[in-house]
Amino acid sequence: MKKSLLLLGCLLLLVQAGCQTAAPAETQPATPAVTPSASPTAESVPLRVFCAGSLILPFDDLEKAFESRYPHIDVLNECHGSIQVIRHVTELHESIDVVATADDALIPMLMYTAEDPDSGLPYASWHIQFASNHLALAYSPLSQYADEINAENWYEVLTRPGVRVGIADPRFDASGYRAMMVFFLAQAEYGQPRLFSQMFQGQFSYPVALFQDDDMAYITIPEILETKPGARVVIRGASIQLIALIQSGDLDYAFEYESVIQQHNLQMVSFPGALNLGEAAYAEQYRGVQVELDFQRFATVEPIFRGERIAYGITIPSNAPHPAEAALFIAFLLGPDGQAIMEANMQPMFVPALADHPELLPPALQAITDPLETP
């Protein structure tokens, strides 16, 4: 029902102010029973699902399959940058049933620490790591030097005169601050100690700063992040907004998740494991960099994002109007049908999914998750 309009709505609503391999479906348990709050003969239950922009296509397919299984539930997907997704709950106080972000660490950072003014409860007290990804570089045949760029010279190509490079706004989208991390990690990987400054110095009205000590690199994002006229760097509120610019030739390259690049049939430069933020073997290396937001909007929390393996997170806000249906949706996502849909969209999943504070999950979700081991 009106899926194409909803998908278009996701793209229009993206605003600037705003691995484990899946096991074969037949080896997975059937989706556990969850008792919905409405009967199949009752009026359609609207289930509002807010997700990271990189999940637009798989969650659109998930919506269709879920509604086919449960026709009395009308899934209403809306997609934004991951931080913006959470802001709709914690700052705009919208009634949302499911929150899915591209960085699971955002949920405890921004939802465990914020209280619903009506109930006095935290907006969330648990979350599930359900998927991973790799960061990569997207381009098209229209991109400058498309016939020349490769995994060995990409960083040099991006700094050539006239080349335009897109990243998501790190104040709102996890892929944005992850792109900043990749540039720092690339300095050691390629023996280019000035690579970060070569890419970003002089690009913004207020500078992005990099400070290093013996153990850690600190990247600070200013509260106002705007590019100067003629800058090579192009900023958009969410990474998915950069796709159309690549396709039209208005942008040469963009930092995107591998799944998104593959879903849109773009060309891709894959990064080595030390840079792509998707390999467990390099977890300690990733932790050598963190991004800090000099952003008053987060005055009540400490907006620090430590480099780590990419993990998507999902939860049900404590004030969700339809928590039973929300649990049913998540169970469907984590079950055989959801795994097949995600695999078809080149989105790797954690099987089993990993739960933070598993004792607080709805019982049906406890049965299909393992506890998340924290460092």
HELIX and SHEET records of a PDB file:
HELIX    1   1 LYS A    3  LEU A   12  1                                  10    
HELIX    2   2 ALA A   25  THR A   27  5                                   3    
HELIX    3   3 GLY A   53  LEU A   55  5                                   3    
HELIX    4   4 ILE A   56  ARG A   69  1                                  14    
HELIX    5   5 SER A   82  THR A   90  1                                   9    
HELIX    6   6 LEU A  106  ILE A  107  1                                   2    
HELIX    7   7 PRO A  108  TYR A  112  3                                   5    
HELIX    8   8 TRP A  154  LEU A  158  1                                   5    
HELIX    9   9 ALA A  174  TYR A  190  1                                  17    
HELIX   10  10 LEU A  195  PHE A  200  1                                   6    
HELIX   11  11 GLN A  241  SER A  248  1                                   8    
HELIX   12  12 GLU A  258  GLN A  263  1                                   6    
HELIX   13  13 ALA A  280  TYR A  282  5                                   3    
HELIX   14  14 ALA A  283  TYR A  286  1                                   4    
HELIX   15  15 GLN A  296  PHE A  298  5                                   3    
HELIX   16  16 PRO A  323  LEU A  334  1                                  12    
HELIX   17  17 PRO A  336  ALA A  344  1                                   9    
HELIX   18  18 PRO A  358  LEU A  360  5                                   3    
HELIX   19  19 PRO A  363  GLN A  366  1                                   4    
SHEET    1   A 7 ILE A  73  HIS A  80  0                                        
SHEET    2   A 7 VAL A  45  ALA A  52  1                                        
SHEET    3   A 7 VAL A  98  THR A 101  1                                        
SHEET    4   A 7 TYR A 312  THR A 315 -1                                        
SHEET    5   A 7 HIS A 127  ALA A 131 -1                                        
SHEET    6   A 7 MET A 349  ASP A 356 -1                                        
SHEET    7   A 7 THR A 369  PRO A 371  1                                        
SHEET    1   B 5 VAL A 233  ARG A 236  0                                        
SHEET    2   B 5 VAL A 165  ALA A 168  1                                        
SHEET    3   B 5 TYR A 253  TYR A 257  1                                        
SHEET    4   B 5 LEU A 135  TYR A 139 -1                                        
SHEET    5   B 5 GLN A 267  SER A 270 -1                                        
SHEET    1   C 4 ALA A 209  GLN A 212  0                                        
SHEET    2   C 4 ALA A 217  ILE A 221 -1                                        
SHEET    3   C 4 VAL A 289  LEU A 293  1                                        
SHEET    4   C 4 ILE A 304  ARG A 306 -1                                        
END                                                                             
